């Protein structure tokens, strides 16, 4: 907690110095991002690299007379150096602003909202987590990446708004390789490391690995019953999030879910999808300075809320609800169903068990039609028993079929999937998803 308090105080000090340096009628927003992360890389089930990353940066936006400019500044942790960097940054933006045109869609939030959320879940001791991973993977060819630690986000504006967010999380992203080159990909992530939860997840991957030794089955193109594990379902829902729930995309008629929002299509009543900010790794405020609350994106198969950023609000006369600039969800929560995990193979009967999908793209965006490849542990199942791994296949199907007319059941259990992206910094996006049993999936080649 001490580190968090220091971070809050140093951020507040930067905000105060910025206020003092402002000249009427200038306004500012200041965002803050920091992490303290342990990273461990595994290869052949042994630790090959271990390190710590501590970093913090601020994003300054200066606004004057409808013009605005942004600058990102890396913080050193030395208050005097950081104050100096901020002062120089402010001067740089002041010189830039007169060169820019006015922005017709600039919509500032003049509310002095306050938001404080520190989730101090005790993180797993890195040594303990590494020991459990190494023990579980003994004798296996495991490749993996473990990342853990607190992520902090802050926001302040000249209007008096102030937000602070800290969330602890860990993510172990791993693959088990068979000597024939096939692999099982899995992950174990969340706030609280459970030795039992990890052992169960690992055991599942291990069982799938054993089946990869069987001769590959090649299927002919056609329609098959299929079970999509949560990681496979995430790929499909992730594609729909590319503009699917965006107010801007819906207003400009370019959303892949245009027909859902237009009332011409619907998903199965089993499908309810929320952007659940509360309790998630994502902050309850946006970089634009709007508070975020939970939104119901799909309610029992029908269109619900849309994600509205400040620019869409200004352009289309809507109310901003804290969406990011790209208006895509970052804390997905899909309601589970009634299919117990233990019954998946039995209920599938004969068909495909798909652990992962990849290389997804739209084959017909207005129809929410997707294409992509099966990947890693995809199995042929007969009479509720895994028979053989399946050669890589391409699917091409509409989300309105997969999550609509052909959706039979969702699992009771849901898996927490955290973004494994560490590009420039650890990501805070998450998805809590069930698996899906589908009566008909179209394979094309």
Secondary structure by P-SEA (a helix, b strand, c coil): caaaaaaaaaaaaaaaaaaaaccccccbbbbbbbbbbbbbbbccccccccccccbbbbbbbbbccccbbbbbbbbcccaaaaaaaaaaaaaaaaaacccccccccccccccbbbbbbbbccccccaaaaaaaaaaaaccccccbbbbbbbbbbbcccccbbbbbbbbbbbbbbbccccccccccccccccccccaaaaaaaaaaaaaaaaaccccbbbbcccccbbbbcaaaaaaaaaaaacccccaaaaaaccccccccccccccccccbbbbccccccccccccccccccccccccccccccbbbbcaaaaaacccccccccccccccbbbbbbccccccccccccccccccccccccccccccccbbbbbbccbbbbbccccccccccbbbbbbbccccccccccbbbcbbbbbcccccccccccbbbbbbbbbbcbbbbcc
